[in-house]
Amino acid sequence: MGFFKGDVETAPCTVEVSHKFESLHAHVRLNNGAIIHPGDEVLVHGPPIMAPYGEVVTEDRTATIKRAGALERFWTRLTGDLEFMELCEFSFSHETKL
C-alpha cells in the first residue's frame, strides 16, 4: 500500500435489498472476508436492484474495492467525526422556519 495511493482488488459479494414496511435497506456482504477500512471505496457492478414492495431481493455480484492510501486513511479518521455532525440538524426553538 502506498502513502498516497492504495491497491485495487475485486471480490465476490452478496447484495440484499429489502423493501418492506418493517425494513427498507440495502446491504452488501463481501464473500471473501475482505475488511473495509476508513477511506476505502466499494463499487458493486451490475444493474440496479429494484425490490417490489413487500419483498427482499438477494443477488450475487462482483465488487471492486479501492483501498485508501495511508494519507487518505489518516485524513478520513481525522475528519470523520466532523463530517458526521454535518448530517445532524439541531434546533432549540419551537418555531420552524425554512
Backbone torsions as a table, in degrees:
resi	resn	phi	psi	omega
1	MET	NA	132.3	-179.7
2	GLY	-84.9	172.2	-179.9
3	PHE	-72.9	-39.2	-178.4
4	PHE	-103.8	-33.2	-172.8
5	LYS	-121.2	136.0	-179.6
6	GLY	-99.7	179.3	179.5
7	ASP	-82.5	163.0	174.8
8	VAL	-122.5	132.3	178.4
9	GLU	-141.2	157.7	176.2
10	THR	-110.0	153.1	-178.3
11	ALA	-149.6	142.5	171.8
12	PRO	-71.4	145.5	-179.0
13	CYS	-144.8	162.7	174.9
14	THR	-118.3	128.4	180.0
15	VAL	-109.0	129.0	177.0
16	GLU	-120.1	123.2	178.4
17	VAL	-119.2	122.6	179.8
18	SER	-114.2	133.5	178.3
19	HIS	-131.0	65.6	-179.7
20	LYS	-116.5	165.4	177.1
21	PHE	-62.8	-38.7	-177.1
22	GLU	-76.4	-27.7	-173.3
23	SER	-153.2	124.0	174.6
24	LEU	-119.8	103.7	-175.5
25	HIS	-153.2	164.1	171.4
26	ALA	-137.3	124.1	-178.7
27	HIS	-124.1	143.4	175.3
28	VAL	-119.7	126.8	175.9
29	ARG	-114.9	123.3	177.6
30	LEU	-80.7	119.4	-171.7
31	ASN	-78.5	-11.6	-179.2
32	ASN	-96.7	6.3	177.5
33	GLY	82.3	9.9	179.5
34	ALA	-62.9	142.8	179.5
35	ILE	-108.5	133.2	179.2
36	ILE	-93.4	127.7	-179.4
37	HIS	-106.7	165.1	177.3
38	PRO	-54.5	131.9	179.0
39	GLY	93.8	-17.0	178.6
40	ASP	-70.6	152.3	177.6
41	GLU	-120.8	139.9	178.8
42	VAL	-123.5	127.4	177.6
43	LEU	-118.5	118.3	178.7
44	VAL	-92.3	127.0	-176.4
45	HIS	-88.1	149.7	176.6
46	GLY	119.0	171.7	179.9
47	PRO	-71.2	159.1	177.8
48	PRO	-59.1	147.7	178.5
49	ILE	-101.0	121.5	179.9
50	MET	-112.5	114.2	178.7
51	ALA	-95.5	126.5	175.6
52	PRO	-64.3	155.2	-178.5
53	TYR	-57.5	133.8	178.3
54	GLY	88.9	3.9	-176.8
55	GLU	-124.6	161.8	173.4
56	VAL	-121.2	126.2	-179.3
57	VAL	-111.8	131.0	178.5
58	THR	-123.1	129.4	179.7
59	GLU	-135.9	147.6	173.1
60	ASP	-91.5	131.7	-178.0
61	ARG	-136.9	-178.9	173.1
62	THR	-116.5	138.6	179.9
63	ALA	-121.0	146.6	172.8
64	THR	-106.4	127.9	-179.7
65	ILE	-109.3	119.1	176.1
66	LYS	-102.0	109.8	-177.4
67	ARG	-75.6	140.6	177.4
68	ALA	-77.1	146.1	173.0
69	GLY	-74.0	171.8	-176.9
70	ALA	-60.4	-41.3	-179.7
71	LEU	-66.9	-44.0	179.6
72	GLU	-65.0	-40.0	178.0
73	ARG	-63.0	-43.7	178.0
74	PHE	-62.1	-45.7	-179.2
75	TRP	-63.3	-40.0	179.6
76	THR	-63.7	-43.6	178.0
77	ARG	-65.5	-38.3	-178.0
78	LEU	-67.2	-41.6	-173.6
79	THR	-101.9	-4.0	-175.2
80	GLY	-59.0	-43.0	-179.2
81	ASP	-66.4	-36.6	179.7
82	LEU	-67.5	-40.0	179.6
83	GLU	-69.1	-31.4	176.6
84	PHE	-61.5	-37.8	-178.2
85	MET	-65.3	-23.6	176.9
86	GLU	-66.9	-24.9	179.7
87	LEU	-76.2	-20.0	-177.3
88	CYS	-87.2	140.4	174.8
89	GLU	-120.0	122.2	-177.1
90	PHE	-110.8	139.5	175.6
91	SER	-144.0	130.9	-179.6
92	PHE	-113.3	17.2	177.6
93	SER	-118.8	158.9	-179.9
94	HIS	-89.2	-5.3	177.7
95	GLU	-99.2	137.7	178.6
96	THR	-107.0	126.5	177.5
97	LYS	-127.4	129.8	177.5
98	LEU	-109.9	NA	NA
